[in-house]
Amino acid sequence: MAATRLSRLQKRLVRWLAADDKRTRGMIASRHPELAAALPSAKGNMSHRLRCLERQGVIVMTRTSGGKTESVHLTAVGRQKALALSGRYE
């Protein structure tokens, strides 16, 4: 599978998730409302970009029984992308 380019917003999302993952030492999944609050200018476009990242295997979204996104976390592929983006993520 060819490498998929990330949009500017997707890069911001991956960086934020990587920082949150590092802050919580991977023990707590990032909450969707916190992500939306951290990137308020992207609110209208965020759901679409998150679904694209999920299809690419970069993130996993946990949903409520009603289908609303509850939490988001990086996969191993997502951590590799974060490392490539920042050069510092471990």
Order of alpha helices (4+ residues) and beta strands (2+ residues): alpha-beta-alpha-alpha-beta-beta-alpha
